[in-house]
Amino acid sequence: MPVSPSKHRARHRRPSRTGNATRALLGTFAMAAATYTQAAPAAQADTAATCSVPSAAGQLVDALRAIATVSPQTLPDIHGRSTAIVILGYGLQDDGSMRPELVERLRAGYLQALLAPMSPIIVTGGNPHNGMTEARAMADWLLRQCMPADRIHIEDTANSTVQNAEHSAPIMRQLGVRDAVVVTSVDHLDRAVDTFHEAGVEVIGTVTPNATAQPGVWQFGPDHPLA
């Protein structure tokens, strides 16, 4: 899942072979830390989502097994606390459940979040169905994967890509975040990046599900992919 090429105007440097190896190693440790240290009751606050420690432990074992066979070029870059991971929503089904495309965006964002454990996560999307907004559904999914609640910031009023950007920008300013990695589908990427730039947000990287060549990377996803 590489960071996007320069045609998307996302600024990044080509990593060296040494940097690739370091990134893979740090990513493995980040996944271990994020999975084991964040499986706490606080991660279940204000949600019906349940974080399962045994499940998370099993996912970590799968993750470590998978990461050993994955080329570092398929992994996202590591970013710090000054970079937000912004995951864009996608229309829910009538009953309020997530469509497969939104789950794939979440998986991509989840991998980025594990490899950048200091970055805040913004989930953005309104369009409620059956009382559930896109952002709330995404936050619940992340909580079920034992992502800490204090990393997740919900923007649940946006009804378009333009509003995704415009409504996420003030959250970023409030968090003291300088720039963003935008997570969305590949066919939505150009428009999403453009709208974030127009909202005054510097996009330094992008992540899409489609760029992941090795299915093994997703072995550490949820037990039930569409849950």
C-alpha positions, 0 to 999 in steps of 0.5 A: 500500500504505497504512498501515492505518486506525485501526480496526486500532489502528495509530497514525499521522498523515495525511501532508500533500501535502508529506510524500507527495511527500517520502516518494515521493522518499525511497522512490526513493532508499531503493530505489536504496541498498538494491538496489545497496549490499546485493548483497554476498556477505555476503547469501548467508551460511548459505543456498542463496539467490543474490543476483544483482547484474545482476538487482537492477539491472534490478529497480531500473530497473523500480522507478524506472519504476514508482514514477514513476507510483504515487500516494504514498498507495499506499506504506508510511510510512518508519520508522527503526531503532526499528521492526521490520518483522514478516512473518508466515508462511503454511503451506508446500506439502508440498515446502517451497515457498511458497504464492502468499499467502506470496510476496505477504506477502513482496513487501509486506514487501519494499517496506516494507523498501526504504522503511525501510532502517534497520528490522530485519526479522523473519520468523516462522513454523515449521511445517516441511515437507520440512525447511523452515520458513516463516521460513527460506523467507521469509529465503531469498526476501529474500536472493535479492532482495539484502536484507542478511543482517544485517537479517533475523532468523529466528523459526522456532518459531511454529506459530500467530498467537499464537506469531508475536507471543509469539516475535517480542516477545523478538527485538524486545526483544533488538534494542532495537526499540520497535514494529512494522509488521506485514505479513500478509494483509488477512483475517488483519490484525485477529487479528494486530494483536490478538495482537501487542498482547496480547504487549506489542508496539505496532503502529504500522502494518500493510501488506497486499498487497491494498491495492496498486492499481498492479501496476507497483509489483511490477515490482521483485519477483523474476524468478520470483515463486514462486521 
